[in-house]
Amino acid sequence: MSDDNRHIAVIGSGGAAMAAALKTAERGARITLIERSTIGGTCVNIGCVPSKILIRAAHIAHLRKESPFDDGLSAQAPEVDRAALLRQQQARVDELRDAKYEGILRDHPNVTLLQGEARFADAQHLTVTLTEGGEQTIHFNRAFIGTGARPAQPPIPGLADTPYLTSTSALTLETLPERMLVIGAGFVALELAQGFARLGSQVTVLARSQLLSSEDPAIGEAVEAAFRREGIEVLNQTQASRVDYTDNEFVLETNTGTLRADQLLVATGRTPNTEALNLNDIGVETARGAVLVDKHLQTTVPGIYAAGDCTDQPKFVYVAAAGGSRAAINMTGGEATLDLSAMPGVMFTNPQVATVGLTEAEALKQGLSIDTRVLDLENVPRALVNFDTHGFIKMVADRDSGRLLGVQAVTAEAGELIQTAVMAIRARMTVQEVGNELFPYLTMVEGLKLCAQTFLKDVKQLSCCAA
């Protein structure tokens, strides 16, 4: 490393920031990491980890109450002690935060942690208002912004004056509401809606258009059907025009009528945490608060980089971490880019939703000549023996070459099978090549093979494990 790259300031301590700090330290840099709040950022503290714990607990509760095998296995709705579940959840969060964040920072010789809020004084200096009092000025050769995002507050009249829930506060509820309204129709909203419904709440989801409107339309339809089977009410084309909170009850005025509930969860997106950084004054460009970065993760100011939820990149923690590590390489004299052409996305409802690559609509918009196939789960042996055949796997392929361009899956364990599709797309495999591969039987991922085979044959005419 040259002397010009020796000291790097990292703002934040979540997935992107930690990846940037550790990779730059590995490459010989000296790091000052500044965090204004809890070490570890969103994922481990208030996002991925606690939400998946809640969702898993809700899944177990659901299976104890109802399963496809109830003719031969007794079923009984469990008693849910939400306070006890919360203690278990937070204990695992604390354990992982210490193991993967706090412990690493405590013992790292090349990373200095400052607790406080940073703002740019100029393109080479940060002013840190320390949590313990006072200010400190940091000179850096390179800087990395990894400040993440927070739940957005939609401009609904009256909402700000009510004690509504966000995805953060919902995860720490000690008691289950009898009735819950959910505003939002994306991944976070739907995961939590089903989680609380399975734990015992009566849940109604308000979708401005329809569920998962940015995905292939069949995905939203399949998830809505799954929700309705479980008694979750879905109100499409519904918007709240006013929210009030009276006598411990939320009252929502909507275009479809008045709705009432004990709790209101608002999950309509996230807002980048960038307003306190003084970015405009130093020339770092943003769009609706999100930091704009180029293919090397550099902002519009040379020497200042960013990644994760505070940028215009997709808001997944693995994208944040990958961006942080690649920015670190670039801040220390290397050259790396972040290729998102085969980026998986997973929603942890049941059935799960998993996607990668182009949808049919996206491919057509790009002017590509394509061929598509949809495989119903009645054709997947694993789904048959599970007695759970709701859902599908869809493939999008180039019509001329047969190269796989995209996969969308609504299945149990879709999140586990999608990485195989990621690797196939990354390797530029054709659907014929995917269909000729060996897949273990009985697995859900075998559905990828079967779907690929439908481009050439009728899989209903194959024996159960035919190649």
N, C-alpha and C positions, 0 to 999 in steps of 0.2 A: 504493500500500500504506500501511496505517496503521503507526505505530511498533510496535504490538503484534505485528505479523507479521514483524518485520524479521530476526530471527535464527532459523534453523531447524537443528536437529541431526538428522542422518541417520545411523542405525546400520546398517552394512552397505555393500557396494559392488557387489552383484550387479544383476540386471536391474531389480528393483523399486526398489532404493535409488538406483541411478544415474539412472533415469528421474525419480525424485522430486527428486534433487539438481539435475539440469540444468533441469528445468521450473521449479522454484522460483527458481533463479538467473535464468532467462530472464524471470521475472515480478518481478524486482527484489530478491529476498531475498539475504541473506548466509548461507552454508552452512558448517557444520562437519560433515564426514563422518568417521565413525569406523569403522575396519576392524581386526579383531583378527588376520586371517590374510592370505591372498593376495588382492590386488585383483582384482575381477571376478566373484567369487562362483562358483556352481556351473556355470552354462551354458557359459561359455567355457573354464573350467579343467578341470572334471572331469565335465561332463555332456554337453550337446547337441553341442558341437563335437568333442571327441575321440571320442565314441561314434559319431557319424555318419561320421567319418573311418575308424574301424575297420570299420563296417558297409559302407562303400563299397569298401574294400580287399577285404573278404570277398566282396562281390558280384562284383568283377572276377575274383577267384580262382575263384569258382564257375563263371563263364561260360567261363573258360579250360579248366576241367575238363569242363564239361557245358553244352550249350545245345540248344535245339530244332532247330538247324541242323547238327547233327553228321554228318548223312548227307553233307553237302557241304563241311563245314569241319572240318579236323583239330582234335582236342581232346587236351589233355595236361595232367595235373595239374601246377600250377606248384610250384616250390620256394618255400616261404614263409620269409623271413628276418624273423621277428617283431621282432628288435632294430632292424633298419633301418626297418621300418614304424613302430615306436614313435618313432624319432628324427624321422621325417617328420611324424608326428602332433604331437609336442610342439613342433616348430618352428613349425607353423601355429598352435597354441594360443598360444605366446609372442607371435607376430606379431599375432594378433587382440587379445590382452589389452593389448598396448602401444598398438595403434591405437585401440581402442574404449573403453579404460578408463584405463590409466596415463597415456597421452599427453594425454588430455582433462583429467584431473585436474591434471597437471603445469602445464598452460598456462592453466587457468581462473582468472581474477582474483577470482571471487566464491566459490570453494570452497576451504576449508582442510582438508587431509587430516591426520587423527591416526591413528597406528598404535597400537592398544591395544584393551582390552576395556572396554566401557561397561556401566554398570548405573545404574538410576534411583535417585537419592537422594530425590527427591520429584517432583511433577508438573511442575517447571520446572527441575530440575537433574540433570545426569548426572555421575557420577564415572567417570573413565577411568583404568584402570590401564595406563600406557604400556608399550609393548613394550620401549623403551629404558631403562625404569626410572622409578619415581616415579608420582605420580598428578596428574591435572588435573581441576578441576571446570568444567563447562560449563553456563552459564545459557542457556536457550532460551525462545523465545516459542511455538514449535511444535516437535514432535519426530516423526520418522518411523522406524518399525521395519521394517527390511528384511533380517533376519538369516538368511533362508533355512532350509534343513533339511539333515539328514544321513541316511544309510542307517539304517533301523531294525534293531535286533537282536531277533529273535523269541526268546521264552523257551523254547528247546529245551535240555534238559539236556545239559551238556557243550560246547555250542557256543562259549561265551565263552572256553573254555580252548584253542581250536584256532585255527590261522592261516587261518581261512576268508576268502574274498574278498567284498568288497562291490562295488557298481557302480563305486566310485571306484578301488579297488586293482586290479580286473580290467582296467581300461583301461590300466594301466601295467605289465602282465605283460611281461617281456622274452622269455619262452619260452612256447610253446604246450603246454598239458597234453595228454597222450595221452587221458586220460579226465576229463571234467568233469561234476559234478552241479550242477544249478541248482534251488534252492528258490525258487519264485515263479512266478506265471502272469500277471503284468501286463505292461505295455508294456516296461519296462526289462529285466525278466527275459528276455522272449522276444526282444527285439532282440539282446541279448548272447549268448543261447543260440545263435541262428542264426549270428551273426557268428563265434563261435568254432568252430562246427561246420563252417562253410564254409572256415575257415582250416586245418582239419585235425583238430580235436579230436573225440573220440567223446562226444557230449553226451546226457545224460538230464535231462528236466525233470520236477520233482515239483510237481503241482498239488493244492492242498488240496481243490478241487472239480473244476473244469475250467479250461481256458485261457480267459482274459478273461471270467470269470464275470459281471462287471458289465455286459457288452455284450449285444447281441442274440445269442441262442444260436448262430445260424448263423455268426457271425463266428468264435467259438472253434472250431467244427467245421471251418471252412475253413482256419484257420491250422494246426490239428492235422493235417489231411490234408496240407497243404504240408510240414510238418515231417517227417511220416512218409515222404513221397516222397523227402526228402533224407537219410533215415537217422537223424533225431533221434528218440530214444525219448521218448514222453510217457506219464507215469504219472499218471492221473487218480485222484481220491479217495485221495491218498497223503500221509501226514504223517510227518515224522521224530519219533521219540520219544526218540532220543538220538544225539549225535554224538561220535565219538572220533577222535583223530589219533595213529596209531601207525606207526612205521617209514615215515615220509613218505607215509602213505596215510590218507585219510578213510574212516571206517567209519560208515555211517548205519543205525540200526535204524529200520525203518518198519513200518507196518501191513500192508505187502505183502511184507516180507522185508528182508534185509540187502543194502545197496548199498555199493560201494567205488569210490573215484576218487582221482586225483592232486590235483584241486582241487575245492573246493566254493564255488560262488557263491551268496550269499544276497541276494535282491532281493525283499523282501516289503513294501516301502513305505518311507516316510521319516518322520523325527522332527523336529519344529520346533526350531530353535536358539533357545530362549527361556529356558532354566532359569537362566542367569546374569544376566538383566536385572532381577531384583527386581520383577517385574510385580505379583505378588500384594500386596506391601506398599503399592503406590501405587494399587491398585484397578483395574488392567487385567485384565479377565477373560479366561481361556483355557479351552479344552476339549481335554484330552489334550495340553496344551502349545501348541496352536494359538491364536493371538490372535484373538479375536472382533471383527469389524468390522461397521459398518453399511453402508448403501448408499452413503455418502459416504466410506468407508474409514476412518472414525473409530472408535477403540476406545471402551471404556466410560469412559475418562477424557477429558474435553474437551481439545482441543488436541494429543492424541497420536494419530497415525495409523499405519496399517500396511498392507502388501500383500505378496503373493508367498507363497512356500512356508512361511513362518512363521505364516501365517494359516489360516483355515478356507476359503480360496478354492481352486479347482482348481489343481493343481500343474503349470502350464505356464508357460514363461518369458514368452510373449507376454501371458498374463494378468497375470503379475507386473509387467511393464513398463507395461501399460495401467493397472493399479491404482496404480502409483507416480506416473504422470503425472497421473492424476485426483486422487489425494490431494494432489499439489502444488498443483493449482488450488484445491482447497478450503482448503489451509493458507495461501494467499495471497489470501483474500478472495472467491474464486469459488465456484461451485457446480457440481459434476460428479458423475455416477454411473457405475458400471461395469455395463453391460448384458451379461450372459452368456447371454442367451436364444438366441443363435446362435453359440455357441463351438465352433470346430472342435477335433478331437483327431486326432492322426496317430501311428501306430506304424510305424516304418521297417523292418519286416521285408520279406521278399519272398514273396508279394505284400504290399503295404502295406495297412494298415487305416486308414480315415479316416471320421470320423463328425461329424455336426452335428445339433443339434436333438433332437427326441424320437424315441425308439425306439417300436416298436409297443406294447411292454409299458408304457412310461412314459405314452404317450398314453391307453391304456385305463385305467390307474390313475387318471389325471386325470378320467376319466369322459367323454372325448371320443369322438364318433362318427367313425370313421376308415375309410379305405380304404388298402390297401397293394399294392405291386407289387414283384416281384423279377425282375430281368433277369439271366439267365445271360450270361457273357461270350462264349459262342458266338454271341451276337447283336450283338456289338460289332466292327465291321470292323477296328479297330486291333488288338484282341486276336487276331483271326483271322490277320492278316498277320504278327503276332509269333509265331504258333504257340504261344500261351500263353493258354489260355481257362479256366484254373482261377480261380474267384472269381465275384463277383456285385455288382450294385448294387441296393439296396433303397430305396424311397421310401415315406414315410408322409405321407398327405394327409388333410385334413378332408373327410369324406364329402359334406357339403352344399355347401361353397363350392369345394372343390378346392384350397384353399390348401396349399402345401407346408409340412409341419411338421418333417420330419426326413429325413436321408439317411444310409445306412450303406453303405460300399463296401469290398470286398476285391478289389483289383486291383493290377496294376503301376501305379506312379505315382498311386495313390489320393490321396496328399497334395497332388498338383498340381491334381487336379480338384475337391477338396472346397471350395475357396474360392468357386468358382462357385455351389455349393449354398448356401454361407453368404450370399452376396449375394442370391440368390433368396429365401431365407427372410427376410432382413433387409428386402427390398423387398415382402414379403408377396405374392409371386407365386403363381399357381396352377400346378398341374402342366400345365394346358392352355397357359398362357403360356410355361412352360419348353419344352414340346414344340414350340411355334411359333417359338422363337428360332433364329437362325442359329448353328450350331456348326461349327467347321472340321473338315474331313474329310481325313485319317484321324487322329483324336486320341482318347485315352481319355476326355476330357471329353465327347465326343459321346455317350458312354454315358448321361449324365444326360438328354440330349434323348430318346434312345431309350427309356429307362426311363419318362420322363414320358409318352411317346406310348402306352405300353402301357395306360394308364388308359382309352384310348379306342379302341385298335385293336391288331391283331395285327402286331407289327413284323416277324415272319417273312415277311409278305406284301408288304413294302415293297422297292423297289429299294435298292441299296447306299447311296445318298446321298439318298434321298427325303425331302422336307420334309413 
